[in-house]
């Protein structure tokens, strides 16, 4: 996925300033697609040049002027074409797994501590997603199609976090069992 697609999918919901988009990325999109504020602003300028978005300058008295971006018909066509195309499965990149492969270089308890730390981080993220679901999606049967899509995205996040916690539990049990056998 290109950053432009992530931005277009956000602007599709409602026109936004670069600042609002960066906040939405921090709050929502960053859970499954990362981009810095600088990358977002650079991409918006490029998308405007390519005719994917238009920008309206909003003059403000007490703050700097702001540009509000809207998706163009061409932007909708580009996004629709991308959505309609099959995509490959994203490759998993997980530093902790590389550390695990090199565990023989350090005391095992260092790695066990790192897995426990990651387990807690993923539990916290799962709890965050659960709170968002309880707050924003109390009755799934009453959701609009746009809200249903947002709900399904966050449910994927919940499932991912739960699977990661399960793996951490499995890894911790295996490492501890291995230590117990080795030390007996």
N, C-alpha and C positions, 0 to 999 in steps of 0.2 A: 504494500500500500504506500502510496506517496503521501506526503504531508498535505498536498493540495486536496486529496480526497477527504482526509480527516477534517480539514478546514471547511470544505464545501458541505460536508454532512452537518457541520455545526451551523453554518450560515443558512442552510436550507430551512432550519427550524425558525430562525428569525434573524433579521439584520443585526450585525454586531460591530462594535469598534474593535480595533486590534487589542486594546486593553481588556475588553469583555471576553474576547476569544481566548486570550492568554489565561484569564481567570477560569474560564470553562475548562481549558486544557488542564490546569492545575487541579481543579476540583473533580472533574469527571474523566476526561479523555486520557489523562496521564496514567490511569490504571491499566490501560491496554495499548497506548501509543504515546511515546515520549517526544516532546519538542520543547526547545527553549523559547523564551519570549522573543529573542532575536530571530530565531528561525521562523517563527510565526510571522513577524513583521516583514522579513525578507520575502517569504512565500506570498504574502498578501500583495506586495508590490509587483511581484512576478505574475501573479494571477490577474491583477488588474491590467497589466500590459498585454496579457494573453486573452483578455476579454472574458474571463471566467467570472469575475466579480466587477461590480461598479462601486465607486466610493463617493460618498457625499460628505463634504466638509461641513462640520457643525461648529459654528463659532461659539465660544464660551467666554464669559466675562471674567470669572474668577479662576479659571483653569486654562491650560493650553487648549487650542482648538483640537477637535477630534474628527477622525474619519470613520464613518459608519459604512460597512461593507454589506452589499446585497448580492445574492447569486444572480447571474444573468441567465437568459435562456440557453446560451452556449454552455455556461457552467453546469446547468441542469442536464444538458445532453451528455456532456463529458462524464459527469457523475453517474448518470443512468447507464451509460455504456460500460463504465468500470464495474458498477454493481452487477450488471448482467453477465459479465465475463467470469468464467471459472478462475479460481485462484489456487495457488499451491498452499500447502500447509506450512505455516511459519516454523522455522527451525527454532528449537529450544536453545537458549543461551543461559546457562546457570553457572556462575562462578563457584558456587558451593560444590557442585558435582566435580569440577576440576580439582578443587581442594581435596575432596574425598579420594580421588584417584591417587593423590600424592600424600595420603595420610601417613605413610611410613616414615616421612621426614620429620614429623613432630610428635610430641606426646599425644596419645589418643584423646586424652581429656580436653585438650585444646579444641579438637575437632568436635567432640561431643558437646562442648559448650557452644560452639558456633551453630551446630544443628539445633540445639535448644533455643538459641537466640532467634534463629530464623523461624522456628516453630511458633514462637510467641509473636513475632512480627506478622506471620500469616494468620494467626488466631485474631490478632487485633484488626487486621484488614477485613477478615470475615465478619467480625462483629460490626465494623463500620458499615459494610455492605448491608448487613441485616438491619441496622438502624435506618439506613436510607430506604430500604424496602418497606419497613414498617411505617415510616413517615410519609413516603411519596406514593406507595402502591398498596394501600390497605385492602383494596378489593380488585383483584386482577380481572375479574369478569366485567368490570365497568370501565376498563381502560380504553382510550382511543387507540388507533393503530400506531400512532407515533409513540404514545406512552407505553404501549405493549412492547414495541421494539426496544425502548430504553430499559424497560423491566427485564427483558430477555438478556440484554447486555450485562446488566448488573447481576443477574442470576448466574451467568457464565463466570463472573468474578467470584461469586460465592462458591460455586462448584470447584473452581481452580484452587481457591484458598483451602477448602476442605480436603481436596486431594493432596495438596502439598503438606498439610498438617499430618494426614495419614501416612505419607511417605516418611516424614520426620519421625513419627512414632515407630514405624517399621525399622528405619535406619538405627535409631537409638536402641531399640530392643536387640537388634542383631549385633551391634557393636558391644553392648553390655553383656550379651550372652557369650560372645566370642572372648571377651576379657575374662569372664567367669570361668570358662572352660580352660583358657590358657593359664589362669592363676590357680587352678585346682590341682 
